[in-house]
Amino acid sequence: MFKFLKKVFFVDLDDSLTYPSTQTICNAIEKYCVSSKEKCQFVSTKKPVTFYLEDKLFTAEITMARGGYIIKCIEK
């Protein structure tokens, strides 16, 4: 069955004008997890970057927003 309400959150990049590498994506997500005091565990550090955040699986996508790139994390 299709899941209608998925949790989505955005993570800002330090350098949003250049397309981020997978290492930059992982570092930004770790920084977000530390600041929000949530437990984060990476499943895959290759594209697509997938990780568990408080026992929920998320996938990170790069999107354009406000004239630069931003990380969009979508619950699977």
C-alpha positions as CSV (number, residue, x, y, z in Angstrom):
1,M,0.0,0.0,0.0
2,F,1.2,3.5,-0.8
3,K,2.3,5.5,2.2
4,F,0.8,9.0,1.9
5,L,2.4,10.8,4.8
6,K,6.1,10.4,4.7
7,K,8.4,12.4,6.9
8,V,10.6,14.8,4.9
9,F,13.2,17.2,6.2
10,F,15.8,19.4,4.6
11,V,19.5,19.8,5.5
12,D,21.4,22.9,4.5
13,L,24.8,22.7,3.0
14,D,27.8,24.9,4.0
15,D,28.6,25.5,0.3
16,S,25.3,25.4,-1.4
17,L,26.5,26.7,-4.8
18,T,28.5,23.6,-5.8
19,Y,27.0,20.2,-6.3
20,P,28.0,18.1,-3.2
21,S,29.9,14.8,-3.2
22,T,28.6,11.9,-1.2
23,Q,31.2,12.6,1.6
24,T,29.8,16.2,1.9
25,I,26.2,14.8,2.0
26,C,27.2,12.4,4.8
27,N,29.0,15.1,6.8
28,A,26.0,17.5,6.5
29,I,23.6,14.7,7.7
30,E,25.9,13.8,10.6
31,K,26.1,17.5,11.6
32,Y,22.3,17.7,11.5
33,C,22.0,14.6,13.7
34,V,24.4,15.9,16.3
35,S,22.6,19.3,16.4
36,S,19.1,17.7,16.8
37,K,20.4,15.0,19.2
38,E,19.1,12.1,17.1
39,K,20.8,8.8,16.5
40,C,22.0,8.4,12.9
41,Q,23.4,5.2,11.3
42,F,24.4,5.1,7.6
43,V,23.4,2.1,5.5
44,S,25.0,3.3,2.3
45,T,27.4,6.1,1.7
46,K,27.2,5.8,-2.0
47,K,24.4,7.4,-4.1
48,P,21.7,7.2,-3.1
49,V,22.8,7.9,0.5
50,T,20.6,6.0,2.9
51,F,20.6,6.1,6.6
52,Y,18.6,5.2,9.7
53,L,17.4,8.1,11.9
54,E,15.8,6.9,15.1
55,D,14.9,3.5,13.6
56,K,13.4,5.0,10.4
57,L,15.0,4.6,7.0
58,F,15.7,7.7,5.0
59,T,17.1,8.4,1.5
60,A,19.0,11.7,0.8
61,E,18.4,13.5,-2.5
62,I,20.0,16.7,-3.8
63,T,17.6,19.4,-5.0
64,M,17.7,23.0,-6.0
65,A,16.3,25.5,-3.6
66,R,16.8,29.3,-3.1
67,G,19.5,29.5,-5.7
68,G,21.6,26.6,-4.5
69,Y,21.6,23.0,-3.6
70,I,20.0,21.5,-0.5
71,I,19.7,17.9,0.8
72,K,16.1,16.5,0.9
73,C,15.8,13.5,3.2
74,I,12.7,11.3,2.5
75,E,11.5,8.5,4.7
76,K,11.2,5.1,2.9
